[in-house]
Amino acid sequence: MQATELRDKTCIPCEQGGEPLKGETLQDYAEAVDQWHVVDDHHIVREFEFDNFKQALAFVNRVGELADNQGHHPNICFTWGQAQVKLYTHKVDGLSEADFVMAAKIDALA
C-alpha cells in the first residue's frame, strides 16, 4: 500500500464494536505513512515543525477543515513553530484504516 492510495480514499466511519488493526495489516498501513509513529498499537502520532506560530496555526486550521470534511477528528496540540497530531478511532479503541487515510491527507497539507 502507498500513501497516494490512502490519500485518495475517504474516511469511512467504523462500526461500534469493530476490531482495530493489528499485526501485519497494521504494519502495512504504518509503512505507507512512515513519518507517523505507531504507539502501543493504539494510535499514530506525528510532529510537524514550522518557522513560526502563524504557520503552525494555519496548518492546524487546514487540518481542522479537512477533519470536518472527512468526519474524522484528530487530537491536535500546537505551540510556536510546532504541531503534534494524534489519530485513533474511538469506536474501536485503536487504529482503523480511517486513521491512516487521515494521516496521508494531513501529510499532503504539510
VODOMAR-665910 format. One record per atom (N, C-alpha, C): residue number from 1; atom name; x, y, z. Coordinates in Angstrom, 3 decimals, padded with zeros to 6 digits, always signed. Atoms other than C-alpha are relative to their C-alpha. Layout:
<fivexs>
   i at     east    north       up
 NUM CA        X        Y        Z
...
</fivexs>
This chain:
<fivexs>
   i at     east    north       up
   1  N +000.848 -001.182 +000.000
   1 CA +000.000 +000.000 +000.000
   1  C +000.888 +001.238 +000.000
   2  N -000.761 -001.241 +000.073
   2 CA +001.195 +003.515 -000.760
   2  C -000.832 +001.155 +000.551
   3  N +000.672 -001.168 -000.569
   3 CA +000.401 +006.883 +000.768
   3  C -000.983 +000.607 -000.995
   4  N +000.912 -000.586 +000.995
   4 CA -001.148 +008.077 -002.509
   4  C -001.315 -000.768 -000.070
   5  N +001.228 +000.796 -000.020
   5 CA -003.643 +005.196 -002.393
   5  C -000.880 +000.412 +001.175
   6  N +000.750 -000.409 -001.188
   6 CA -004.655 +006.206 +001.116
   6  C -000.558 +001.411 -000.162
   7  N +000.399 -001.407 +000.142
   7 CA -004.784 +009.918 +000.294
   7  C -001.227 +000.152 -000.889
   8  N +001.123 -000.094 +000.930
   8 CA -007.295 +009.266 -002.495
   8  C -001.295 -000.591 +000.552
   9  N +001.190 +000.584 -000.611
   9 CA -009.709 +007.436 -000.183
   9  C -000.733 +001.034 +000.845
  10  N +000.793 -000.807 -000.928
  10 CA -012.432 +008.919 +002.002
  10  C -000.080 -000.759 +001.316
  11  N +000.136 +000.636 -001.307
  11 CA -012.582 +008.248 +005.718
  11  C -001.405 -000.566 +000.128
  12  N +001.293 +000.672 -000.165
  12 CA -015.348 +005.729 +006.324
  12  C -000.158 -000.328 +001.476
  13  N +000.193 +000.260 -001.432
  13 CA -016.812 +005.563 +009.827
  13  C +000.018 -001.493 +000.313
  14  N -000.034 +001.393 -000.465
  14 CA -016.188 +002.349 +011.728
  14  C -001.266 -000.292 +000.783
  15  N +001.140 +000.431 -000.793
  15 CA -018.936 +000.362 +013.348
  15  C +000.426 -000.185 +001.449
  16  N -000.249 +000.243 -001.420
  16 CA -019.149 +000.268 +017.129
  16  C +000.265 -001.483 +000.200
  17  N -000.317 +001.390 -000.268
  17 CA -017.541 -002.930 +018.347
  17  C +000.875 -000.648 -001.054
  18  N -000.906 +000.543 +001.006
  18 CA -015.360 -003.369 +015.267
  18  C +001.365 -000.273 +000.606
  19  N -001.329 +000.359 -000.489
  19 CA -011.824 -004.649 +015.604
  19  C +001.050 +000.986 -000.510
  20  N -001.094 -000.863 +000.456
  20 CA -008.755 -002.373 +015.499
  20  C +000.996 -000.804 -000.840
  21  N -001.039 +000.633 +000.804
  21 CA -005.946 -003.096 +013.052
  21  C +001.078 -000.564 +000.908
  22  N -001.059 +000.655 -000.779
  22 CA -003.280 -005.461 +014.360
  22  C +000.990 -000.665 -000.940
  23  N -000.973 +000.838 +000.681
  23 CA -000.179 -007.329 +013.276
  23  C +000.475 +000.507 -001.349
  24  N -000.532 -000.306 +001.330
  24 CA +000.867 -007.424 +009.641
  24  C -000.829 +001.062 -000.720
  25  N +000.864 -000.998 +000.638
  25 CA -002.123 -005.405 +008.468
  25  C +000.327 +001.389 +000.526
  26  N -000.379 -001.278 -000.602
  26 CA -001.276 -002.615 +010.898
  26  C +001.356 +000.453 -000.534
  27  N -001.340 -000.332 +000.495
  27 CA +002.366 -002.732 +009.786
  27  C -000.043 +000.500 -001.444
  28  N +000.127 -000.431 +001.394
  28 CA +001.368 -002.413 +006.108
  28  C -000.497 +001.445 -000.085
  29  N +000.510 -001.376 -000.020
  29 CA -000.643 +000.730 +006.835
  29  C +001.062 +000.956 +000.535
  30  N -001.019 -000.862 -000.617
  30 CA +002.122 +002.160 +009.042
  30  C +001.133 +000.308 -000.981
  31  N -001.062 -000.218 +000.982
  31 CA +004.695 +001.729 +006.270
  31  C -000.406 +001.007 -001.067
  32  N +000.481 -000.949 +001.013
  32 CA +002.526 +003.785 +003.917
  32  C +000.114 +001.450 +000.466
  33  N -000.124 -001.358 -000.564
  33 CA +002.733 +006.806 +006.251
  33  C +001.155 -000.025 +000.997
  34  N -001.154 +000.329 -000.844
  34 CA +006.224 +006.226 +007.574
  34  C +000.529 +001.134 +000.874
  35  N -000.414 -001.082 -000.898
  35 CA +006.657 +009.657 +009.186
  35  C -000.861 +000.036 +001.269
  36  N +000.855 +000.131 -001.174
  36 CA +003.929 +008.742 +011.668
  36  C +000.521 -001.154 +000.842
  37  N -000.477 +001.024 -000.917
  37 CA +004.777 +006.686 +014.732
  37  C -001.193 -000.719 +000.629
  38  N +001.035 +000.815 -000.645
  38 CA +002.566 +003.836 +015.930
  38  C +000.384 -000.131 +001.473
  39  N -000.248 +000.049 -001.439
  39 CA +002.268 +004.000 +019.717
  39  C -000.907 -001.064 +000.618
  40  N +000.710 +001.069 -000.714
  40 CA +001.269 +000.839 +021.617
  40  C -001.101 -000.660 -000.841
  41  N +001.004 +000.561 +000.917
  41 CA -000.648 -000.416 +018.540
  41  C -001.379 +000.630 +000.207
  42  N +001.263 -000.658 -000.345
  42 CA -003.328 +002.087 +019.656
  42  C -000.244 +001.294 -000.777
  43  N +000.165 -001.259 +000.711
  43 CA -002.688 +005.421 +017.950
  43  C +001.271 +000.317 -000.791
  44  N -001.159 -000.483 +000.745
  44 CA -000.400 +007.178 +015.499
  44  C +000.176 +001.479 +000.294
  45  N -000.314 -001.381 -000.337
  45 CA +001.328 +010.474 +016.101
  45  C +001.112 +000.502 -000.913
  46  N -001.058 -000.638 +000.780
  46 CA +003.416 +012.895 +014.090
  46  C +000.169 +001.430 +000.473
  47  N -000.347 -001.381 -000.349
  47 CA +005.195 +016.139 +014.952
  47  C +000.323 +000.758 -001.293
  48  N -000.268 -000.872 +001.148
  48 CA +005.248 +018.943 +012.383
  48  C +000.719 +001.239 +000.497
  49  N -000.794 -001.169 -000.370
  49 CA +007.754 +021.810 +012.504
  49  C -000.271 +001.146 -000.982
  50  N +000.253 -001.191 +000.805
  50 CA +007.166 +025.367 +011.251
  50  C +000.945 +001.114 +000.433
  51  N -000.914 -001.103 -000.290
  51 CA +009.109 +028.612 +011.166
  51  C -000.522 +000.945 +001.074
  52  N +000.559 -000.944 -000.970
  52 CA +006.713 +030.491 +013.447
  52  C -001.396 -000.447 +000.439
  53  N +001.320 +000.303 -000.540
  53 CA +003.419 +030.490 +015.319
  53  C -001.080 +000.097 -001.074
  54  N +001.018 -000.231 +001.034
  54 CA +001.396 +031.833 +012.388
  54  C -000.086 -001.184 -000.967
  55  N -000.001 +001.152 +000.904
  55 CA +002.447 +028.951 +010.110
  55  C -000.578 -001.242 +000.685
  56  N +000.547 +001.137 -000.747
  56 CA +001.664 +026.384 +012.803
  56  C -001.516 +000.127 +000.128
  57  N +001.438 -000.233 -000.129
  57 CA -001.770 +027.930 +013.358
  57  C -000.708 -000.222 -001.336
  58  N +000.606 +000.196 +001.319
  58 CA -002.504 +027.985 +009.618
  58  C -000.106 -001.489 -000.326
  59  N +000.021 +001.439 +000.224
  59 CA -001.595 +024.300 +009.387
  59  C -001.101 -000.656 +000.832
  60  N +001.021 +000.563 -000.884
  60 CA -003.804 +023.423 +012.367
  60  C -001.393 +000.312 -000.537
  61  N +001.301 -000.360 +000.564
  61 CA -006.707 +025.298 +010.776
  61  C -000.314 -000.810 -001.258
  62  N +000.208 +000.835 +001.194
  62 CA -006.221 +023.396 +007.477
  62  C -000.339 -001.440 +000.406
  63  N +000.293 +001.347 -000.493
  63 CA -006.170 +020.105 +009.392
  63  C -001.424 -000.051 +000.561
  64  N +001.356 -000.055 -000.550
  64 CA -009.344 +021.151 +011.220
  64  C -001.061 -000.010 -001.086
  65  N +000.953 -000.020 +001.112
  65 CA -011.136 +021.901 +007.957
  65  C -000.072 -001.371 -000.668
  66  N -000.050 +001.344 +000.574
  66 CA -010.005 +018.570 +006.489
  66  C -000.745 -000.988 +000.892
  67  N +000.642 +000.907 -000.952
  67 CA -011.153 +016.755 +009.632
  67  C -001.517 +000.110 -000.068
  68  N +001.449 -000.176 +000.101
  68 CA -014.620 +018.259 +009.404
  68  C -000.534 -000.568 -001.308
  69  N +000.432 +000.529 +001.301
  69 CA -014.865 +017.379 +005.708
  69  C +000.002 -001.522 -000.021
  70  N -000.127 +001.457 -000.015
  70 CA -013.795 +013.785 +006.386
  70  C -000.803 -000.655 +001.122
  71  N +000.728 +000.569 -001.138
  71 CA -015.753 +013.349 +009.615
  71  C +000.887 -000.861 +000.893
  72  N -000.960 +000.766 -000.810
  72 CA -012.622 +012.062 +011.355
  72  C +000.931 +001.013 +000.659
  73  N -000.609 -001.130 -000.697
  73 CA -011.174 +014.344 +014.022
  73  C +001.182 -000.426 +000.874
  74  N -001.193 +000.332 -000.786
  74 CA -007.599 +014.079 +015.358
  74  C +000.098 +000.847 +001.263
  75  N -000.410 -000.842 -001.121
  75 CA -006.218 +015.342 +018.632
  75  C +001.168 +000.832 -000.508
  76  N -001.046 -000.898 +000.487
  76 CA -004.074 +018.370 +017.847
  76  C +000.492 +000.853 +001.161
  77  N -000.627 -000.864 -000.985
  77 CA -001.644 +020.160 +020.135
  77  C +001.015 +000.850 -000.746
  78  N -000.982 -000.815 +000.711
  78 CA +000.282 +023.143 +018.862
  78  C +000.492 +001.154 +000.852
  79  N -000.652 -001.110 -000.668
  79 CA +002.601 +025.879 +020.006
  79  C +000.850 +000.712 -001.040
  80  N -000.840 -000.757 +000.922
  80 CA +005.100 +028.270 +018.471
  80  C +000.864 -000.968 -000.818
  81  N -000.832 +000.774 +000.913
  81 CA +006.564 +026.503 +015.423
  81  C -000.188 -001.504 +000.018
  82  N +000.193 +001.449 -000.081
  82 CA +005.180 +023.050 +016.236
  82  C -001.488 -000.350 +000.048
  83  N +001.336 +000.576 -000.143
  83 CA +002.051 +020.974 +015.857
  83  C +000.162 -001.508 +000.114
  84  N +000.002 +001.453 -000.148
  84 CA +001.511 +017.423 +017.060
  84  C -001.416 -000.480 -000.289
  85  N +001.296 +000.560 +000.366
  85 CA -001.292 +015.385 +015.536
  85  C -000.023 -001.465 +000.427
  86  N +000.180 +001.372 -000.489
  86 CA -002.577 +012.168 +017.109
  86  C -001.320 -000.529 -000.553
  87  N +001.186 +000.604 +000.594
  87 CA -005.045 +009.836 +015.408
  87  C -000.254 -001.387 +000.566
  88  N +000.471 +001.353 -000.264
  88 CA -007.022 +006.820 +016.520
  88  C -001.513 +000.024 -000.125
  89  N +001.438 +000.107 +000.183
  89 CA -010.565 +005.570 +016.145
  89  C -000.647 -000.387 +001.326
  90  N +000.633 +000.204 -001.301
  90 CA -012.631 +005.898 +019.306
  90  C -000.905 -001.241 +000.014
  91  N +000.969 +001.098 +000.020
  91 CA -015.247 +003.350 +018.223
  91  C +000.646 -001.375 +000.133
  92  N -000.675 +001.301 -000.129
  92 CA -012.660 +000.543 +018.056
  92  C +001.099 +000.051 +001.056
  93  N -001.044 -000.219 -001.005
  93 CA -010.364 +001.985 +020.750
  93  C +001.365 -000.457 -000.517
  94  N -001.265 +000.345 +000.640
  94 CA -007.433 +001.633 +018.395
  94  C +000.055 +000.587 -001.393
  95  N -000.223 -000.511 +001.344
  95 CA -006.382 +002.110 +014.803
  95  C -000.883 -000.687 -001.038
  96  N +000.782 +000.502 +001.132
  96 CA -008.550 +001.731 +011.708
  96  C +000.588 +000.585 -001.278
  97  N -000.468 -000.546 +001.278
  97 CA -007.978 +002.388 +008.023
  97  C -000.204 +001.511 -000.048
  98  N +000.308 -001.430 +000.030
  98 CA -009.584 +005.816 +008.501
  98  C +001.121 +000.846 +000.599
  99  N -001.105 -000.747 -000.612
  99 CA -006.683 +006.898 +010.729
  99  C +001.147 +000.177 -000.986
 100  N -001.095 -000.067 +000.964
 100 CA -004.164 +006.125 +008.009
 100  C -000.386 +000.815 -001.228
 101  N +000.499 -000.880 +001.070
 101 CA -006.320 +007.785 +005.351
 101  C +000.196 +001.451 +000.428
 102  N -000.177 -001.373 -000.498
 102 CA -006.365 +010.937 +007.505
 102  C +001.455 +000.380 +000.076
 103  N -001.438 -000.289 -000.095
 103 CA -002.623 +010.716 +008.134
 103  C +000.563 +000.349 -001.371
 104  N -000.494 -000.277 +001.348
 104 CA -001.923 +010.575 +004.389
 104  C -000.528 +001.339 -000.503
 105  N +000.566 -001.282 +000.419
 105 CA -004.259 +013.508 +003.770
 105  C +000.667 +001.162 +000.742
 106  N -000.689 -001.041 -000.780
 106 CA -002.623 +015.525 +006.570
 106  C +001.414 +000.209 -000.531
 107  N -001.342 -000.123 +000.584
 107 CA +000.826 +014.769 +005.128
 107  C -000.027 +000.864 -001.261
 108  N +000.104 -000.783 +001.239
 108 CA -000.357 +016.289 +001.837
 108  C -000.163 +001.495 +000.300
 109  N +000.173 -001.407 -000.385
 109 CA -001.215 +019.530 +003.699
 109  C +001.297 +000.638 +000.486
 110  N -001.200 -000.514 -000.684
 110 CA +002.188 +019.845 +005.362
 110  C +000.991 +000.652 -000.967
</fivexs>
